[in-house]
Amino acid sequence: MSRNDTDLLKHPATPPRAAANDAQQLPLFSAEALKSAAKQEASWRREVHDPLVAKKGPWKKDFTTVSGMEVNPLARPSDIADLDFNRDLAFPGEFPYTRGLHPSGYRGKLWTMRQFAGFGTAKQSNERYKYLLSQGQHGLSIAFHLPTLYGYDSDHKYSAGEVGKCGVAVDSLADMEAVFDGINLEDVTVSMTINSTGPIALAMYLAVAEKHGSDWKKISGTLQNDILKEYIAQKEYIFPPRPSMRLITDTFRFCKEHVPRYNPISISGYHIREAGSTALQELAFTLRDGMEYVEYGIRAGLDVDEFAPRLSFFFNSHNDLFEEVAKFRAARRIWAKVMRDRYGAKDPRSWMLRFHTQTAGASLTAQQPYNNIVRVTVQALAAILGGTNSLHTNSLDETLALPTEKAARIALRTQQILAHESGIINTTDPLAGSFFVEELTNRMEKGCFEYFDRIDQFGGMVEAIEAGFPQREIWDAAYQYQRSVDSKEKLVVGVNAFQMEQEEPYDALYIDESVTAQQLALLDKVRKERNQQAVTDTLHALSNAAADANANTMPYIIDCVKAYATVGEISDALRDVFGTYQEPALF
């Protein structure tokens, strides 16, 4: 399908249900109520507000959000006079899902507490996963070290100094077997944060499940598998965009047929925000990435309702509580409208935006690291008030190193205290109807659709990335934020305000170089004991499948994995066919 053929995807006829809903105008305020409120406001400003402001004035210059968005200093009913209950809010569990996907909110089901973890060897990470599960964590979230993310084995020259440092070292199926040793994959949902080599990690996970005797139709979890945000922000790409998108649609089709409860992609705004974007840019670029995956899935011959219900999202939760809440509420509403009205999805599950949240790593400070516990608590609170489906809370020391066991436990306890002691789960969408929150939610939605229009003018997100549009937008936002910190318009406690003359020492987790020797010994053992002919044959078959646009690469990757071909060998087989991506110079 050419780009011209996708015009109907962008501006389809409005479905009958949408027209019916839009006709049901049910504003929250009558004209009489708005007129009365305006009269009372005028009196209040004249007699109370203005004299005090004239006398004292504001105590600081900058009252914008963390993202630099202007904040309504006094939200009023008139600011949301056009808010229609049926169209914009409705009840929880009903279109457009602004108020959440589940009718009873967290009273019916708590969010999944899923702490991101992984370091050193597979055995070391397995011990941490079992510890977190024993402390009340609900699911696993696997962090892989950089060589695996980039498609290199631990003995590659590019892996020097990186083995096991920022995630678990996984070179072959033998490592993944050790990662999940003693863990029942039918009982625990598993998220894997990996993108360019995501199909390989998925293949390993499925091979382990098969060895455990687990039914593929019963296991569940999420593969990040989001390559577009790599080109935009994180830069952990291998192949050019279009073959990378082909690998992703292959996982869509494979999971639909064989692993129906597994989410084959988690469309990630987290790394976009960590790169310096605003909250609005995170929202817009993430959702537009999601739309691009939908369009590529449709072009690959899939019916939208065959794969859209298994799409999931991954957002950042930063320090500005209300900005984040508005972002999350707007995300659900926008996605519901886009899926129903732009892509014609009929299944309500296709309209529902399900998302994981991680607190903002970029907000954490090396100075006075215990302050990070407070930051993380505020960020977690925003995610929960915004209706997240699962949550990772960063550890206080993650700006220094991988978290210690103690710091990881405190991060988990933060979620548990919010869940069981704060009372915020007792009602669904507690901030609904707030003049300020609803007005900010509307602004997020409006700004997001404006970004969609700009990206559509490029021809889509792949073309916008190739032109450097989202990258430049993020660079500009990051520069403006840093200027505001440098000028002290925005204060960061312990960094540009309230510093200590001498920092207290903190014992961070250190991964020593002995991990490299252990991992290389394990890798050498696998290579010596495997059937080399089987490795050669399966890698050759994968290369042929990759060269055939009509073949699904996933079964061939699984065959390679089962033969104990390594991540590097499988990636090289794909590199030989797809080539590698070189980012153009952008200024």
C-alpha positions as CSV (number, residue, x, y, z in Angstrom):
1,M,0.0,0.0,0.0
2,S,1.5,3.4,-1.0
3,R,1.2,6.5,1.0
4,N,-1.5,7.8,-1.3
5,D,-3.5,4.7,-0.5
6,T,-3.4,5.6,3.1
7,D,-5.4,8.8,2.7
8,L,-8.6,7.0,3.7
9,L,-6.9,5.9,6.9
10,K,-6.3,9.6,7.8
11,H,-9.7,11.0,7.1
12,P,-12.3,8.2,7.0
13,A,-16.0,8.8,7.1
14,T,-17.2,9.3,10.6
15,P,-18.7,6.0,11.8
16,P,-22.4,6.0,12.8
17,R,-21.6,5.5,16.5
18,A,-19.3,8.5,16.5
19,A,-21.9,10.7,14.9
20,A,-24.5,9.6,17.4
21,N,-22.2,10.3,20.3
22,D,-21.3,13.7,19.0
23,A,-24.9,14.6,18.8
24,Q,-25.5,13.9,22.5
25,Q,-24.5,17.3,23.8
26,L,-24.5,17.2,27.6
27,P,-22.4,20.1,28.9
28,L,-21.5,20.1,32.5
29,F,-22.6,23.7,33.1
30,S,-25.7,25.6,32.0
31,A,-25.5,29.1,30.5
32,E,-27.1,30.5,33.6
33,A,-24.5,28.8,35.9
34,L,-21.6,30.1,33.8
35,K,-23.0,33.7,33.8
36,S,-23.5,33.6,37.6
37,A,-20.0,32.3,38.2
38,A,-18.5,35.0,35.9
39,K,-20.3,37.7,37.9
40,Q,-19.0,36.3,41.2
41,E,-15.5,36.0,39.8
42,A,-15.4,39.7,38.7
43,S,-16.5,40.7,42.2
44,W,-13.9,38.4,43.8
45,R,-11.1,39.7,41.6
46,R,-12.0,43.3,42.3
47,E,-12.4,43.1,46.0
48,V,-10.0,40.2,47.1
49,H,-7.5,39.1,44.5
50,D,-6.3,42.2,42.7
51,P,-5.6,44.3,45.8
52,L,-3.5,41.5,47.4
53,V,-1.5,40.9,44.2
54,A,-0.9,44.6,43.7
55,K,0.4,44.8,47.3
56,K,2.6,41.7,47.5
57,G,3.1,40.4,44.0
58,P,4.2,36.8,43.1
59,W,7.2,35.4,45.0
60,K,8.8,33.9,41.9
61,K,8.9,34.6,38.2
62,D,8.2,31.2,36.7
63,F,4.9,29.4,37.3
64,T,5.0,27.2,34.2
65,T,5.0,23.4,34.3
66,V,8.2,21.3,34.2
67,S,7.7,21.3,30.4
68,G,7.5,25.1,30.3
69,M,3.7,25.1,29.5
70,E,1.8,28.1,30.7
71,V,-0.4,27.3,33.7
72,N,-3.9,28.7,34.1
73,P,-3.5,30.6,37.4
74,L,-7.2,30.2,38.3
75,A,-9.2,27.6,36.5
76,R,-12.9,28.4,36.3
77,P,-16.1,26.7,35.0
78,S,-15.9,28.9,31.9
79,D,-12.5,27.3,31.0
80,I,-14.3,24.0,30.4
81,A,-17.7,25.3,29.3
82,D,-17.5,23.2,26.2
83,L,-16.8,20.0,28.0
84,D,-19.4,17.4,27.1
85,F,-19.9,14.6,29.5
86,N,-20.7,11.9,27.0
87,R,-18.2,12.9,24.4
88,D,-15.2,13.9,26.6
89,L,-15.6,12.1,30.0
90,A,-18.3,9.4,30.2
91,F,-18.1,6.8,32.9
92,P,-15.0,4.7,33.7
93,G,-14.7,1.7,31.4
94,E,-16.7,3.5,28.6
95,F,-15.6,5.3,25.4
96,P,-13.5,7.6,25.3
97,Y,-11.9,6.1,28.5
98,T,-10.7,9.4,29.8
99,R,-11.7,8.2,33.3
100,G,-10.0,4.8,32.9
101,L,-10.4,1.4,31.3
102,H,-12.0,-0.4,34.2
103,P,-15.4,0.5,35.6
104,S,-14.3,0.1,39.2
105,G,-10.7,1.5,38.8
106,Y,-8.3,0.1,41.3
107,R,-11.1,-1.2,43.5
108,G,-11.5,-4.0,41.0
109,K,-7.8,-4.6,40.2
110,L,-4.7,-2.9,41.4
111,W,-2.1,-1.8,39.0
112,T,0.8,-4.3,38.3
113,M,3.9,-3.5,40.4
114,R,6.6,-4.3,37.9
115,Q,10.1,-3.2,38.9
116,F,12.7,-3.0,36.1
117,A,15.7,-5.1,37.0
118,G,18.7,-7.0,35.6
119,F,22.5,-6.9,36.0
120,G,25.6,-9.0,35.8
121,T,25.1,-12.7,34.8
122,A,21.8,-14.4,34.3
123,K,22.2,-16.2,37.6
124,Q,22.7,-12.9,39.5
125,S,19.6,-11.4,37.9
126,N,17.5,-14.5,38.6
127,E,18.3,-14.1,42.2
128,R,17.1,-10.4,42.2
129,Y,13.9,-11.4,40.3
130,K,13.1,-14.0,42.9
131,Y,13.8,-11.5,45.7
132,L,11.5,-8.9,44.2
133,L,8.7,-11.5,43.7
134,S,9.1,-12.6,47.4
135,Q,8.7,-9.0,48.4
136,G,5.3,-8.6,46.7
137,Q,6.1,-7.6,43.2
138,H,3.5,-8.8,40.7
139,G,5.5,-9.2,37.4
140,L,9.0,-9.2,36.0
141,S,10.6,-6.5,33.9
142,I,13.9,-7.6,32.3
143,A,16.7,-5.1,31.7
144,F,19.3,-6.3,29.2
145,H,22.9,-5.1,28.9
146,L,23.9,-2.9,26.0
147,P,25.7,-5.5,23.9
148,T,22.4,-7.6,23.7
149,L,20.4,-4.4,22.9
150,Y,22.8,-3.6,20.0
151,G,23.0,-7.2,18.7
152,Y,26.5,-8.1,19.9
153,D,27.8,-11.0,21.9
154,S,29.7,-10.4,25.1
155,D,33.0,-11.3,23.5
156,H,32.6,-8.8,20.7
157,K,35.2,-5.9,20.7
158,Y,32.3,-3.4,21.0
159,S,31.2,-5.1,24.3
160,A,34.4,-4.4,26.2
161,G,33.6,-2.7,29.5
162,E,29.8,-3.2,29.1
163,V,29.2,-6.8,30.0
164,G,26.5,-7.0,32.7
165,K,26.9,-3.3,33.6
166,C,23.5,-1.8,32.9
167,G,21.4,-5.0,32.5
168,V,21.7,-8.7,32.4
169,A,24.1,-10.3,29.9
170,V,22.1,-12.6,27.5
171,D,24.1,-14.1,24.7
172,S,22.1,-17.3,24.0
173,L,19.2,-19.4,25.1
174,A,21.3,-20.8,27.9
175,D,21.4,-17.4,29.5
176,M,17.6,-17.0,29.2
177,E,17.1,-20.4,30.7
178,A,19.1,-19.2,33.7
179,V,17.2,-15.9,33.9
180,F,13.9,-17.8,34.3
181,D,15.2,-20.7,36.3
182,G,12.6,-21.7,38.9
183,I,10.0,-19.1,37.8
184,N,6.7,-20.3,36.5
185,L,6.0,-18.3,33.3
186,E,2.3,-19.1,33.4
187,D,2.0,-17.4,36.8
188,V,4.2,-14.3,36.2
189,T,3.8,-11.7,33.5
190,V,7.1,-10.8,31.9
191,S,8.1,-7.5,30.3
192,M,11.3,-7.2,28.3
193,T,12.7,-3.8,27.5
194,I,14.5,-4.5,24.2
195,N,13.9,-3.2,20.7
196,S,16.2,-3.9,17.7
197,T,16.8,-7.4,19.0
198,G,13.3,-7.7,20.5
199,P,12.2,-10.6,18.2
200,I,15.3,-12.5,19.4
201,A,14.5,-12.0,23.1
202,L,10.9,-13.0,22.4
203,A,12.0,-16.1,20.7
204,M,14.2,-17.0,23.7
205,Y,11.4,-16.4,26.1
206,L,9.1,-18.6,24.1
207,A,11.7,-21.4,23.9
208,V,12.2,-21.3,27.6
209,A,8.4,-21.4,28.2
210,E,8.3,-24.5,26.0
211,K,11.1,-26.1,27.9
212,H,9.2,-25.4,31.1
213,G,6.1,-27.0,29.7
214,S,4.2,-23.7,29.7
215,D,1.4,-23.2,27.2
216,W,2.2,-20.3,24.8
217,K,-1.5,-19.5,24.9
218,K,-1.4,-18.9,28.6
219,I,1.8,-16.9,29.1
220,S,1.5,-13.1,29.1
221,G,3.6,-10.0,29.2
222,T,5.0,-7.3,27.0
223,L,7.9,-6.9,24.5
224,Q,9.0,-3.3,24.1
225,N,9.9,-3.8,20.4
226,D,9.4,-0.1,19.7
227,I,12.0,0.9,17.1
228,L,10.7,4.3,16.1
229,K,11.5,5.8,19.5
230,E,15.0,4.5,19.0
231,Y,15.5,6.7,15.9
232,I,13.9,9.6,17.7
233,A,15.5,9.4,21.1
234,Q,17.4,6.5,22.5
235,K,19.5,5.5,19.4
236,E,19.8,1.8,20.1
237,Y,19.0,0.9,16.5
238,I,20.6,-1.6,14.2
239,F,18.7,-1.8,10.9
240,P,17.1,0.9,8.8
241,P,13.5,1.9,9.6
242,R,11.6,0.0,7.0
243,P,13.1,-3.5,7.6
244,S,12.8,-2.8,11.3
245,M,9.1,-2.1,10.8
246,R,8.9,-5.4,8.9
247,L,10.3,-7.3,11.9
248,I,7.7,-5.7,14.1
249,T,4.8,-6.6,11.9
250,D,6.2,-10.1,11.8
251,T,5.9,-10.3,15.6
252,F,2.3,-8.8,15.4
253,R,1.2,-11.7,13.1
254,F,3.1,-14.4,15.0
255,C,1.8,-13.4,18.4
256,K,-1.8,-13.1,17.2
257,E,-1.6,-16.7,16.0
258,H,0.5,-18.3,18.6
259,V,0.9,-16.2,21.8
260,P,-2.5,-14.4,22.0
261,R,-2.1,-13.0,25.5
262,Y,1.3,-11.5,24.9
263,N,1.6,-7.8,23.9
264,P,4.1,-7.7,20.9
265,I,4.9,-4.1,21.4
266,S,5.0,-1.4,24.1
267,I,5.1,2.0,22.3
268,S,7.4,4.0,24.5
269,G,7.3,7.7,25.3
270,Y,9.5,7.1,28.3
271,H,12.8,7.5,26.4
272,I,11.5,10.4,24.4
273,R,10.9,12.2,27.7
274,E,14.2,11.2,29.1
275,A,15.9,12.7,26.0
276,G,14.4,16.1,27.0
277,S,11.0,16.4,25.4
278,T,8.1,18.2,26.9
279,A,5.1,16.2,28.3
280,L,3.1,17.2,25.2
281,Q,5.9,16.1,22.8
282,E,6.1,12.8,24.7
283,L,2.4,12.3,24.3
284,A,2.2,13.3,20.7
285,F,5.2,11.5,19.4
286,T,4.4,8.3,21.3
287,L,0.8,8.2,20.1
288,R,1.9,9.0,16.5
289,D,4.4,6.2,16.7
290,G,1.6,4.0,17.7
291,M,-0.5,5.1,14.7
292,E,2.5,4.4,12.4
293,Y,2.6,0.8,13.7
294,V,-1.1,0.5,13.1
295,E,-0.7,1.7,9.5
296,Y,2.2,-0.7,8.9
297,G,0.2,-3.5,10.4
298,I,-2.8,-2.8,8.0
299,R,-0.4,-2.6,5.0
300,A,1.0,-6.0,6.0
301,G,-2.5,-7.4,5.5
302,L,-3.7,-7.5,9.1
303,D,-7.1,-6.4,10.1
304,V,-6.8,-3.6,12.6
305,D,-8.9,-5.5,15.2
306,E,-6.7,-8.5,14.9
307,F,-3.6,-6.8,16.5
308,A,-4.7,-3.5,17.9
309,P,-6.1,-5.0,21.2
310,R,-2.6,-6.2,22.0
311,L,-0.8,-2.9,21.5
312,S,0.4,-1.3,24.8
313,F,2.1,1.9,25.7
314,F,4.9,3.0,28.1
315,F,5.0,6.5,29.5
316,N,7.2,8.6,31.7
317,S,5.9,10.2,34.9
318,H,7.8,13.4,35.7
319,N,7.6,15.9,38.6
320,D,4.7,18.1,37.6
321,L,1.8,16.2,39.1
322,F,-1.1,17.8,37.3
323,E,0.7,18.0,33.9
324,E,1.3,14.3,34.1
325,V,-2.2,13.4,35.2
326,A,-3.6,15.4,32.3
327,K,-1.2,13.7,29.9
328,F,-2.4,10.3,30.9
329,R,-6.1,11.1,30.8
330,A,-5.7,12.8,27.4
331,A,-3.7,9.8,26.0
332,R,-6.6,7.4,26.6
333,R,-9.1,9.8,25.0
334,I,-7.0,10.6,22.0
335,W,-6.2,6.9,21.3
336,A,-9.9,5.9,21.6
337,K,-10.9,8.6,19.0
338,V,-8.0,7.8,16.6
339,M,-8.6,4.1,16.6
340,R,-12.3,4.4,16.2
341,D,-12.6,7.3,13.8
342,R,-9.3,7.3,11.9
343,Y,-8.7,3.6,11.5
344,G,-12.3,2.3,11.8
345,A,-11.6,-0.2,14.5
346,K,-14.8,-1.9,15.6
347,D,-13.6,-3.9,18.6
348,P,-13.8,-1.7,21.8
349,R,-10.5,-3.4,23.0
350,S,-8.8,-1.7,20.0
351,W,-9.9,1.7,21.4
352,M,-8.4,1.1,24.8
353,L,-5.0,2.5,25.6
354,R,-3.3,0.3,28.2
355,F,0.0,1.7,29.5
356,H,2.9,1.0,31.8
357,T,4.5,4.0,33.6
358,Q,8.0,4.5,34.9
359,T,9.0,7.4,37.1
360,A,11.4,9.9,35.6
361,G,15.0,8.8,35.7
362,A,16.2,12.1,34.2
363,S,14.7,13.9,37.2
364,L,16.8,12.1,39.8
365,T,19.9,13.8,41.2
366,A,23.3,12.5,42.2
367,Q,23.3,15.3,44.8
368,Q,21.4,14.4,48.0
369,P,20.1,11.1,46.5
370,Y,17.7,10.5,49.4
371,N,15.6,13.4,48.0
372,N,14.9,11.1,45.1
373,I,12.5,9.1,47.2
374,V,10.2,12.1,47.5
375,R,10.5,12.8,43.7
376,V,9.6,9.2,42.9
377,T,6.6,9.3,45.3
378,V,5.2,12.4,43.6
379,Q,5.7,10.8,40.2
380,A,4.1,7.5,41.2
381,L,1.2,9.4,42.7
382,A,0.7,11.2,39.3
383,A,0.8,7.9,37.4
384,I,-1.8,6.3,39.8
385,L,-4.1,9.4,39.7
386,G,-3.8,9.2,35.9
387,G,-4.9,5.6,35.8
388,T,-1.7,3.6,34.9
389,N,-2.1,-0.1,34.4
390,S,1.4,-1.0,35.7
391,L,4.1,0.9,37.4
392,H,7.9,0.9,38.0
393,T,9.2,3.2,40.7
394,N,12.8,4.2,40.3
395,S,15.3,3.6,43.1
396,L,16.9,6.5,44.9
397,D,20.3,5.6,43.6
398,E,19.6,4.9,39.9
399,T,21.3,8.2,38.9
400,L,24.5,6.7,40.4
401,A,24.4,3.1,39.4
402,L,22.1,0.1,39.2
403,P,20.0,-0.1,42.4
404,T,21.1,-1.9,45.5
405,E,18.8,-4.5,46.9
406,K,17.8,-2.0,49.7
407,A,17.1,0.8,47.3
408,A,15.0,-1.5,45.1
409,R,13.0,-2.6,48.1
410,I,12.3,1.0,49.1
411,A,11.1,1.7,45.5
412,L,8.7,-1.2,45.7
413,R,7.5,-0.2,49.2
414,T,6.7,3.3,47.8
415,Q,4.1,1.7,45.5
416,Q,2.8,-0.5,48.2
417,I,2.3,2.4,50.7
418,L,0.5,4.4,48.0
419,A,-1.7,1.4,47.2
420,H,-2.6,0.3,50.8
421,E,-2.2,3.4,53.0
422,S,-2.9,6.6,51.0
423,G,-6.5,6.0,50.2
424,I,-6.1,7.2,46.6
425,I,-7.4,3.9,45.2
426,N,-10.7,4.2,46.9
427,T,-12.4,6.1,44.1
428,T,-12.1,6.0,40.3
429,D,-10.5,9.0,38.6
430,P,-10.6,11.2,41.7
431,L,-9.5,14.3,39.8
432,A,-12.3,14.2,37.2
433,G,-14.3,17.4,37.1
434,S,-11.5,19.6,38.4
435,F,-11.6,22.8,36.4
436,F,-7.8,22.8,36.2
437,V,-7.3,19.1,35.4
438,E,-10.0,19.1,32.7
439,E,-8.8,22.3,31.1
440,L,-5.2,21.0,31.1
441,T,-6.4,17.6,29.7
442,N,-8.1,19.5,26.8
443,R,-5.0,21.5,26.1
444,M,-3.0,18.3,25.9
445,E,-5.4,16.8,23.5
446,K,-5.5,19.9,21.3
447,G,-1.7,20.2,21.2
448,C,-1.4,16.5,20.4
449,F,-3.7,16.6,17.3
450,E,-1.8,19.7,16.1
451,Y,1.4,17.6,16.2
452,F,-0.4,14.8,14.3
453,D,-1.2,17.2,11.5
454,R,2.4,18.4,11.3
455,I,3.7,14.8,11.1
456,D,1.1,13.8,8.6
457,Q,2.4,16.6,6.3
458,F,5.7,14.7,6.2
459,G,3.9,11.6,5.1
460,G,4.0,9.8,8.4
461,M,6.3,9.2,11.3
462,V,9.0,7.3,9.4
463,E,9.3,10.2,7.0
464,A,9.2,12.7,9.8
465,I,12.1,10.9,11.6
466,E,14.1,10.8,8.3
467,A,13.6,14.5,8.0
468,G,14.7,15.0,11.7
469,F,11.5,16.7,12.8
470,P,10.8,15.0,16.2
471,Q,14.6,15.0,17.0
472,R,14.8,18.7,16.5
473,E,11.7,19.4,18.6
474,I,13.1,17.4,21.5
475,W,16.5,19.1,21.2
476,D,14.9,22.5,21.3
477,A,12.8,21.6,24.4
478,A,15.8,20.1,26.2
479,Y,17.8,23.2,25.5
480,Q,15.1,25.5,26.8
481,Y,14.7,23.4,30.0
482,Q,18.4,23.5,30.7
483,R,18.5,27.3,30.2
484,S,15.7,27.6,32.8
485,V,17.7,25.5,35.3
486,D,20.9,27.4,34.6
487,S,19.1,30.7,35.1
488,K,17.4,29.4,38.3
489,E,14.0,30.1,36.8
490,K,13.3,26.5,37.7
491,L,14.8,25.2,40.9
492,V,16.1,21.7,41.4
493,V,16.6,21.0,45.1
494,G,20.2,20.1,45.9
495,V,21.4,21.1,42.4
496,N,20.9,24.8,41.9
497,A,19.2,25.5,45.2
498,F,19.5,24.2,48.8
499,Q,22.9,22.6,48.2
500,M,25.0,21.0,50.8
501,E,28.7,22.0,51.3
502,Q,29.7,18.4,51.6
503,E,27.6,15.5,50.2
504,E,27.1,12.4,52.3
505,P,28.8,9.3,50.8
506,Y,26.5,6.7,49.3
507,D,27.5,3.1,48.7
508,A,26.3,2.4,45.1
509,L,26.1,-1.1,43.5
510,Y,29.3,-1.9,41.6
511,I,29.5,-4.6,38.9
512,D,33.1,-5.7,38.9
513,E,35.0,-7.1,35.9
514,S,34.7,-10.7,37.1
515,V,31.3,-10.7,35.5
516,T,32.9,-10.4,32.1
517,A,35.1,-13.5,32.7
518,Q,32.1,-15.5,34.0
519,Q,30.0,-14.6,31.0
520,L,32.7,-15.3,28.4
521,A,33.3,-18.7,30.0
522,L,29.5,-19.5,29.7
523,L,29.4,-18.3,26.1
524,D,32.5,-20.4,25.2
525,K,30.9,-23.4,26.8
526,V,27.7,-23.0,24.8
527,R,29.6,-22.7,21.5
528,K,31.6,-25.9,22.3
529,E,28.6,-28.0,23.2
530,R,26.0,-27.0,20.6
531,N,25.4,-28.6,17.2
532,Q,27.3,-26.3,14.9
533,Q,25.7,-27.6,11.7
534,A,22.3,-26.9,13.2
535,V,23.4,-23.3,14.0
536,T,24.7,-22.8,10.4
537,D,21.5,-24.3,8.8
538,T,19.1,-22.2,10.9
539,L,21.0,-19.0,10.4
540,H,21.1,-19.6,6.6
541,A,17.3,-20.3,6.6
542,L,16.8,-17.0,8.6
543,S,18.8,-15.0,6.0
544,N,16.6,-16.5,3.2
545,A,13.4,-15.7,5.1
546,A,14.6,-12.1,5.7
547,A,15.2,-11.7,2.0
548,D,11.7,-12.9,1.2
549,A,9.3,-10.0,1.9
550,N,6.4,-12.5,2.2
551,A,8.0,-14.7,4.9
552,N,7.5,-14.2,8.6
553,T,10.9,-14.2,10.2
554,M,9.8,-15.2,13.7
555,P,9.6,-19.0,13.2
556,Y,13.1,-18.9,11.8
557,I,14.5,-16.8,14.7
558,I,12.9,-19.3,17.1
559,D,14.7,-22.1,15.2
560,C,18.0,-20.3,15.5
561,V,17.5,-19.7,19.2
562,K,16.7,-23.4,19.9
563,A,19.9,-24.3,18.1
564,Y,21.7,-22.0,20.6
565,A,22.7,-19.5,18.0
566,T,23.8,-16.3,19.8
567,V,22.3,-12.9,19.7
568,G,25.2,-11.6,17.8
569,E,25.1,-14.4,15.2
570,I,21.3,-13.9,14.6
571,S,21.7,-10.2,14.4
572,D,24.6,-10.6,11.9
573,A,22.4,-12.8,9.7
574,L,19.8,-10.0,9.6
575,R,22.5,-7.3,9.1
576,D,23.7,-9.1,6.0
577,V,20.2,-8.8,4.5
578,F,18.9,-5.5,5.9
579,G,22.1,-3.5,6.3
580,T,22.6,-1.1,9.2
581,Y,21.3,2.4,9.8
582,Q,23.4,5.5,9.8
583,E,21.7,8.5,11.3
584,P,21.9,11.5,9.0
585,A,23.6,14.6,10.3
586,L,21.0,16.9,11.8
587,F,21.5,20.3,13.2
